Amino acid sequence: MKSLLSNLKIAVPDKIYIKDPESSNLGKRIIEHSILLIDEIGFDNFTFKKLGVKIGSNESSVYRYFESKHKLLLYLTSWYWAWVEYQMVFSTFNMPDKTEQLLRAIEIVTKSIEQDDTFTHINEIVLNRIIVNEYSKSYLTKEVDSENMEGYFVVYKRLVTRISDIINTINPDYKFPTSLASTILEGALHQHFLKDHFKSITDCNDQVSPTEFFKELTFNAISK
């Protein structure tokens, strides 16, 4: 997996950024330290001025890459979902058994994240915490429809479609493959959040993972 991913560039819609942060050392430092700072103080308290202090650069240098912190969050979330998508595609590509393929896909998109040393400037474990805690802020905005038309969410939507297609292959008569696929992705984030913060309203814990829950939920639904 790592050798395959090392030959690939995680593709983020280019309209999200002004200058590709992957194109320079400063851009990579912006991404690296924005992840750490958002995790430390939260997205609401995060500013480019605070980020500039962390990286020892002017606030204006960050604006050369992103026009706003909202666009930066869109970049981070798109990068994360593209990274998850690559893992899912490579892990399921040679699986002829569609049931095993779906089980593996659910595992990839719902499991607890491990560090991937392929991308040294991005801590995927910390980024995952940001996705769990902050992802909804990337689309719960007044501009969501126009940003959707601009293709800002294309990676996330493509991942939902991939899972939906597998579900449809297993049971073409199931009426809600896309709804179920999007529920798996969104629900996994929610269950991880509940497991960490509202333990009394989830059955997921250190012994029962969201992965187990969504495997059972999915196959109970599509087997009827």
JOLIN-V193467 format. One record per helix or strand of 2 or more residues. SS is the DSSP state (H for helix, E for strand). FROM is the first residue (numbers start at 1). LEN is the number of residues. If there is no record, write none. Layout:
# JOLIN-V193467
((SS;FROM;LEN) (SS;FROM;LEN))
This chain:
# JOLIN-V193467
((H;2;4) (H;14;3) (H;21;3) (H;25;17) (H;48;8) (H;59;5) (H;69;24) (H;98;13) (H;124;15) (H;144;6) (H;154;17) (H;177;21) (H;199;3) (H;210;13))
